[in-house]
Amino acid sequence: MRRLTLLFCSAATITLFAIVSVAHLSARNTVATSASEGTPRTAVLIELFTSEGCSDCPPADALLERLDRSQPVAGADLVVLSEHVDYWNGIGWKDPYSSHQYSERQNAYAGQFGLGSVYTPQMVVDGQYEFVGSDERRAIHAVENVAKVEKIPVHISSLRLDGGNAISLHIDASRLPSSAASSANVLLAIADERDESHVDGGENGGRTLRHVAVLRSLTRVGTVDQSGEFSKDLRINANPGNGDLRFIAIVQEMTAGRILGVGSTRLSK
């Protein structure tokens, strides 16, 4: 674990990314169903704060990929995001997937968890548990706990390319329960399916690093409260990309609070 006493406080947005052509679309929503068992599963958001400049991070990157691939917890549908922070960029290698926005998001979690600093690798599960990102035992335990909590249904639908660099989609989310905060943010995350880097400098110099579900944009698209459902059409002006993408809709209590619902969809070339 590498801990830094670096804190951030401002908000930022970054450009959305998309792909040029679509051959396949698959959806995973807050209440998913196991194809083999026919039993309902609860979507759980796993965020990994990582950096290609940190030598402790590759084992955590590998764990995130393994959790995504194996889906090891019965009753849970793990929705993962790799969020590359930028505060390692001045130490021999600039992470091509890093963004100051993700450093700010990690700092907001630090405030929620009462931490005096940020560190990598850090894993956050449903906005409720944080721990060293390579700790598989704690990851499984956290997922088992949050999967027992009912979430609101969240769905992404009508995802399509409209020509040029435009993508359209629709997000639905149910009203918040009385046990939740009075309102919550609705966020749209767009992530690369997979990425790979040949690192030339820094602590991982000479290594080839591989990542899954690499976050490329995180945008607040609205709010939802206890009085009614959220329903919104979105049209995104996006830059063309070369690989498959994941779209994740997140309902989260204000200021990096609890995750109340998650829905996700993949676009494959």
C-alpha positions in Angstrom: 0.0 0.0 0.0 1.4 3.4 -0.9 -0.1 6.3 1.1 0.1 9.9 0.1 -1.0 13.0 2.2 -2.4 14.6 -0.9 -6.0 15.8 -0.8 -8.2 17.3 -3.5 -11.4 19.3 -3.3 -12.6 20.6 -6.7 -14.9 18.9 -9.2 -14.1 18.2 -12.8 -15.6 16.6 -15.9 -13.9 14.9 -18.8 -14.7 14.1 -22.4 -16.9 11.0 -23.0 -15.6 8.2 -25.2 -17.4 5.9 -27.6 -16.8 3.3 -30.4 -17.3 3.4 -34.1 -19.5 0.3 -34.7 -21.7 -2.0 -32.6 -22.1 -5.8 -33.0 -23.4 -6.8 -29.6 -25.2 -5.3 -26.6 -25.6 -7.0 -23.2 -27.2 -5.5 -20.1 -26.7 -6.1 -16.4 -29.0 -4.2 -14.0 -29.4 -3.8 -10.3 -31.3 -7.1 -10.0 -29.7 -9.6 -12.4 -30.5 -13.2 -12.9 -28.1 -16.1 -13.0 -28.3 -18.0 -16.2 -27.4 -21.2 -14.6 -29.5 -21.0 -11.5 -32.3 -18.6 -12.4 -31.8 -16.9 -9.0 -31.8 -13.1 -8.6 -28.5 -11.4 -7.9 -27.8 -7.9 -6.5 -25.4 -5.6 -8.5 -22.4 -4.5 -6.4 -20.1 -1.7 -7.5 -16.4 -2.3 -6.9 -14.1 0.7 -7.5 -10.3 0.2 -7.6 -8.2 3.4 -7.3 -4.9 2.5 -8.9 -2.0 3.9 -10.9 0.5 2.5 -13.4 3.2 4.5 -11.5 2.6 2.4 -8.3 4.5 -0.9 -7.9 1.9 -2.1 -5.4 -0.9 -1.8 -7.9 -0.5 -4.6 -10.4 -1.6 -7.3 -7.9 -4.8 -5.3 -7.2 -5.4 -4.8 -10.9 -5.2 -8.6 -11.3 -7.6 -9.1 -8.4 -10.1 -6.8 -10.0 -9.9 -8.7 -13.3 -10.4 -12.0 -11.5 -13.4 -10.7 -9.5 -15.0 -9.5 -12.7 -14.3 -12.7 -14.6 -15.1 -15.3 -11.9 -18.0 -13.5 -10.1 -17.2 -15.5 -6.9 -20.0 -14.4 -4.6 -23.4 -16.1 -4.8 -26.2 -13.6 -5.0 -24.0 -10.8 -6.2 -23.3 -9.4 -9.7 -20.0 -7.6 -9.4 -19.8 -4.4 -11.5 -16.1 -3.3 -11.5 -14.4 0.0 -12.4 -10.6 0.7 -12.5 -10.1 4.4 -11.6 -6.6 5.6 -12.4 -5.5 8.5 -10.2 -3.1 11.2 -11.4 -1.0 12.0 -8.3 1.6 9.4 -9.3 2.2 11.0 -12.7 5.2 13.0 -11.6 7.2 10.0 -10.4 8.7 8.7 -13.6 5.6 7.6 -15.6 2.4 9.4 -16.7 -0.5 7.0 -16.5 -2.3 7.3 -19.8 -5.6 6.4 -18.2 -5.3 8.8 -15.2 -7.6 11.7 -14.4 -7.6 14.3 -11.7 -11.4 13.7 -11.4 -10.7 10.2 -10.1 -8.2 11.5 -7.6 -10.9 13.9 -6.4 -13.4 11.1 -6.2 -11.0 9.1 -4.1 -10.4 12.1 -1.8 -14.2 12.4 -1.3 -14.3 8.8 -0.2 -11.4 9.5 2.2 -13.5 12.2 3.8 -16.5 9.8 4.1 -14.3 7.1 5.7 -12.5 9.5 8.0 -9.1 8.9 6.4 -6.3 11.4 6.7 -4.8 10.7 3.3 -5.3 8.8 0.1 -3.4 5.7 -1.0 -3.1 3.2 -3.8 -4.2 0.6 -4.4 -7.5 1.2 -2.7 -10.7 -0.8 -3.3 -14.1 0.7 -2.4 -17.2 -1.6 -2.3 -20.6 0.1 -2.8 -19.3 3.2 -1.1 -19.4 1.5 2.2 -16.2 -0.5 2.6 -12.6 0.5 1.8 -9.4 -1.5 2.1 -6.1 -2.3 0.4 -7.0 -3.2 -3.2 -5.1 -6.5 -3.3 -6.8 -7.9 -0.2 -9.0 -10.6 -1.8 -10.4 -11.9 1.6 -11.7 -8.4 2.5 -13.1 -7.9 -0.9 -15.1 -11.1 -0.8 -16.3 -10.3 2.8 -17.4 -6.8 1.8 -19.3 -8.0 -1.3 -21.1 -10.7 0.8 -22.2 -8.0 3.2 -23.5 -5.4 0.8 -25.2 -8.0 -1.4 -27.6 -8.6 1.4 -28.9 -5.1 1.1 -31.8 -4.4 -1.3 -31.0 -1.9 -4.0 -33.3 0.2 -6.2 -33.7 -1.0 -9.8 -31.5 0.9 -12.4 -31.6 0.2 -16.1 -29.8 1.4 -19.2 -31.7 0.9 -22.4 -32.0 2.1 -26.1 -28.2 2.3 -26.4 -27.3 3.1 -30.0 -25.1 5.0 -32.4 -26.9 7.9 -34.0 -24.2 8.6 -36.7 -20.9 10.4 -36.5 -19.7 10.5 -32.9 -23.2 10.6 -31.2 -24.5 7.9 -28.9 -28.0 7.8 -27.4 -29.2 5.9 -24.4 -31.9 6.0 -21.8 -31.5 5.6 -18.0 -34.3 4.6 -15.6 -34.0 4.5 -11.8 -36.7 3.8 -9.2 -37.6 6.3 -6.5 -35.5 6.2 -3.3 -36.7 4.2 -0.3 -37.6 6.0 2.9 -34.5 4.5 4.5 -32.2 6.3 2.1 -31.1 10.0 1.9 -33.7 12.4 0.6 -32.0 12.6 -2.8 -29.1 11.0 -4.6 -26.9 11.6 -7.7 -27.4 9.6 -10.9 -24.0 9.1 -12.5 -23.0 7.7 -15.9 -19.7 6.0 -16.2 -18.1 4.9 -19.4 -15.2 2.5 -19.3 -12.9 0.6 -21.7 -13.5 -3.1 -21.6 -9.7 -3.7 -21.5 -6.5 -1.8 -21.8 -2.8 -2.6 -21.9 0.3 -0.4 -21.4 4.0 -1.0 -21.9 5.5 1.1 -19.1 8.8 2.7 -19.8 9.5 4.5 -16.5 8.7 4.8 -12.8 8.3 1.9 -10.4 6.8 -0.4 -13.0 9.3 0.5 -15.7 9.8 -2.4 -18.2 6.6 -4.1 -17.4 3.4 -4.7 -19.5 0.3 -3.8 -17.4 -3.2 -5.0 -18.2 -6.4 -3.5 -16.9 -10.1 -4.2 -17.0 -13.1 -1.8 -17.0 -10.9 1.3 -17.2 -12.9 4.4 -16.4 -12.7 7.0 -19.1 -15.5 9.4 -18.0 -17.8 9.9 -15.0 -20.7 12.3 -15.4 -23.5 13.4 -13.2 -26.7 13.2 -15.3 -29.3 14.1 -12.7 -30.7 13.3 -9.3 -33.4 11.0 -8.0 -35.4 11.4 -4.7 -38.2 9.7 -2.7 -41.0 11.5 -4.6 -40.6 9.8 -8.0 -38.6 7.8 -10.5 -35.8 9.0 -12.6 -36.1 8.7 -16.4 -33.9 10.4 -18.9 -32.9 10.2 -22.5 -29.2 11.1 -23.1 -27.4 12.0 -26.3 -23.6 12.0 -26.0 -21.2 13.6 -28.4 -18.3 11.2 -28.2 -14.9 10.6 -29.8 -14.4 7.3 -31.7 -12.4 4.6 -30.0 -10.9 1.3 -30.9 -12.3 -1.1 -28.4 -15.4 -2.4 -26.5 -17.0 -0.2 -23.9 -19.0 -0.6 -20.7 -21.7 1.9 -19.7 -22.6 1.9 -16.0 -25.4 3.9 -14.4 -24.9 4.5 -10.7 -27.3 5.9 -8.1 -25.2 7.2 -5.2 -25.9 9.3 -2.1 -24.4 12.7 -2.2 -20.7 13.4 -1.7 -19.4 9.8 -2.4 -21.9 8.1 -0.1 -23.6 4.7 -0.4 -24.3 3.1 -3.7 -28.1 2.7 -3.9 -28.4 1.1 -7.3 -26.3 0.1 -10.3 -27.2 -0.9 -13.9 -24.7 -1.7 -16.7 -24.5 -2.4 -20.4 -21.7 -3.4 -22.8 -21.1 -2.3 -26.3 -19.0 -4.7 -28.3 -17.5 -4.1 -31.8 
